[in-house]
Amino acid sequence: LAPTPSHTSRTLIAFMFGFSTACAAFTGARIVQQIYRTWSKSRNIFAHPYIVMIAAEWLSSVVISIITFLFIDGVIPPGFGIFFSILCLWVVQQIQCIMHIIINRIALIMYDQKRVRRLKWAATLLIGAINVSVFIIWMPARLQISPGWENLNDVWDRIEKGIFAILDLLLNLYFIYLVRKELITCGLTKFQHLYRFNIGMIFISISLDVVLIGIMSIPNHHSYVQFHPLMYLIKLHIEMNMAELILKIVNA
């Protein structure tokens, strides 16, 4: 069925799309700066997974934001193609990239590279398993094959978002634990600012996850669809600020 959001929902959706556009512009400018700085040093940006991931995360979020806005506005009709495209961008790039950007930050201060590889594989397998389940459940629900699939998706969607929120929290808590154990307790007190800053960013990041899960309870799902790419653009901006702060502290 074609989406028919209310006037209030349209206003909120337009606001979120505008905010997403502004956030994408600021984040995109910073990505260009980081890409140029990396290219100036190594002449090969593809040798740096962090650069590739932030670019992929930004691109997927922007494309999803535009597609969902046009879909909600009725420009793009509902169908298998639009839902499959959104799902591929979401599970392959948005979720995998943002989690591995956090793991990349952890790898900077974890001396045991075997543990880093195990952490990457564990996260990839867990996220991959959830992604497969989303393909199986979300697509039939959005295509309205049966009420059973829609009810199952309503439950699993919240559980899946909760799992990602917990994984995000655990990875960030592990990072600040390593900062305190491996750096601050060894006398590198200049990293205390990074420690405090990360605690604040954890609160903001988890708050976004809670808001997303809360928006899912609104009868009109259009706001949830448009908020999703906005949330990941904000998370990406947080991660890039963290990377900039780490670089400044290391070079201080």
Number of C-alpha atoms within 10 A of each C-alpha: 9 12 14 13 16 11 9 9 15 17 13 16 23 16 13 21 21 14 14 25 17 12 18 22 14 12 22 19 12 16 18 13 12 18 20 13 13 17 16 11 9 11 11 11 18 14 12 13 14 21 19 15 22 26 20 18 26 25 18 22 26 22 15 23 26 15 19 24 21 13 18 21 17 13 11 14 15 16 12 12 10 14 18 15 13 17 19 14 18 21 18 16 21 25 18 18 24 22 21 20 22 19 22 17 18 20 18 12 13 16 11 9 11 10 12 17 13 11 17 16 12 12 18 16 12 13 21 16 11 18 21 12 14 18 14 13 19 23 18 19 18 18 15 13 11 11 11 12 18 19 13 13 21 16 10 17 18 15 13 18 16 16 15 18 18 14 16 19 16 12 20 22 15 13 22 20 13 17 22 19 11 15 17 15 11 10 10 12 13 13 18 16 12 18 19 11 15 20 13 11 17 20 11 15 20 17 13 20 20 14 13 20 19 12 18 17 12 11 8 15 14 23 22 18 19 24 22 21 26 24 19 24 26 18 20 26 21 18 20 19 16 18 16 14 16 17 11 10 13 10 7 7
